[in-house]
Amino acid sequence: MGITHLEGTVKGPAGEEQVRFLVDSSATYSLLPQKVWRKIGLKPMREHTFTLADGSAITRKVSECYIILPQGEARTPVILGEAGDEALLGVVTLEILGLVLDPFKRTLKPMRMLLV
């Protein structure tokens, strides 16, 4: 299985920061490392329990930020990571931006938009 990374910028009330995201099409929300979300001034808005790949559950705080990627920009929910957590770009952010991960080429491409 290939790994895809993407450079982006996240903005919050206290500033902006460059982030190298791991594109994770199995993650629901994007995740910001603790040092990043604190630097840009994000505050917890709610809390969710997430299931990890091994089946265990963790609880994390969630906020929102503005994200800028080469393919577009938008406001998105983000998990507020704890010490040791790495930046992830999840499916909700990809869908907000109208993007999908091509699993064969490991690149992002425009999503086929449906209005049914």
C-alpha positions in Angstrom: 0.0 0.0 0.0 1.3 3.5 -0.9 1.4 6.5 1.3 0.4 9.9 0.2 1.4 13.2 1.8 0.2 16.7 1.0 1.5 20.1 2.1 -1.1 22.6 3.3 -1.7 25.6 5.5 -4.1 25.8 8.4 -5.5 29.0 9.8 -7.0 29.8 13.2 -7.7 32.9 15.3 -4.0 33.3 16.3 -2.4 32.8 12.9 -1.5 30.1 10.3 0.9 27.2 10.1 2.3 25.0 7.3 1.4 21.3 7.8 2.5 18.1 6.1 -0.6 15.8 6.1 -0.8 12.1 5.6 -3.8 11.6 3.4 -5.9 8.9 5.2 -9.0 7.9 3.3 -10.1 5.7 6.2 -10.0 8.6 8.7 -13.3 10.5 9.1 -11.9 13.8 10.4 -8.6 15.5 9.8 -6.2 15.8 12.7 -3.8 18.6 13.7 -0.8 17.9 16.0 -1.0 19.6 19.4 1.8 22.1 18.7 0.0 23.2 15.5 -3.6 23.7 16.8 -2.2 25.5 19.9 0.0 27.8 17.8 -3.0 28.9 15.6 -5.2 29.4 18.6 -7.9 26.7 18.2 -10.2 25.9 21.1 -12.2 22.7 21.7 -15.8 22.9 20.5 -17.0 19.4 21.2 -15.7 15.9 22.0 -16.0 12.6 20.0 -15.0 9.0 20.5 -13.1 7.6 17.5 -12.4 3.9 16.7 -8.8 3.1 15.7 -7.7 0.5 13.1 -7.0 -2.0 15.9 -10.6 -1.6 17.2 -9.7 0.4 20.3 -11.5 3.6 21.1 -10.0 7.0 22.0 -11.8 10.3 22.9 -10.5 13.5 21.4 -11.6 17.1 21.4 -12.7 18.6 18.0 -12.6 22.2 16.7 -12.7 23.9 13.3 -10.1 25.6 11.2 -9.6 27.0 7.7 -7.5 24.8 5.5 -5.7 25.7 2.3 -4.4 23.0 0.0 -3.1 23.2 -3.6 -6.5 21.8 -4.8 -8.7 24.4 -2.8 -9.6 25.9 0.5 -12.4 25.6 3.0 -13.4 25.5 6.6 -13.3 22.0 8.1 -13.7 20.2 11.4 -10.4 18.9 12.9 -9.4 16.6 15.8 -7.2 18.4 18.3 -4.3 16.0 18.5 -2.4 15.1 21.7 1.3 14.6 22.2 2.7 12.3 19.5 -0.3 12.5 17.2 0.6 13.2 13.5 -1.3 15.4 11.0 -3.9 13.5 9.0 -6.1 14.7 6.2 -9.4 12.8 6.5 -12.4 12.1 4.3 -14.7 14.9 5.6 -12.1 17.5 4.6 -11.6 15.9 1.3 -15.4 15.8 0.6 -15.8 19.4 1.7 -13.2 20.3 -1.0 -14.8 18.0 -3.6 -11.8 15.7 -3.7 -11.3 11.9 -3.6 -8.1 9.8 -3.2 -7.3 7.7 -6.2 -6.2 4.4 -4.6 -4.2 3.3 -7.6 -2.3 6.4 -8.4 -2.3 7.7 -4.7 -3.2 11.2 -5.9 -6.2 13.4 -5.2 -8.6 14.1 -8.0 -11.9 15.9 -8.3 -14.9 14.0 -6.8 -17.8 13.1 -9.1 -20.5 15.3 -7.7 -24.0 14.0 -7.6 -27.3 16.0 -7.2 -30.0 13.3 -6.9 
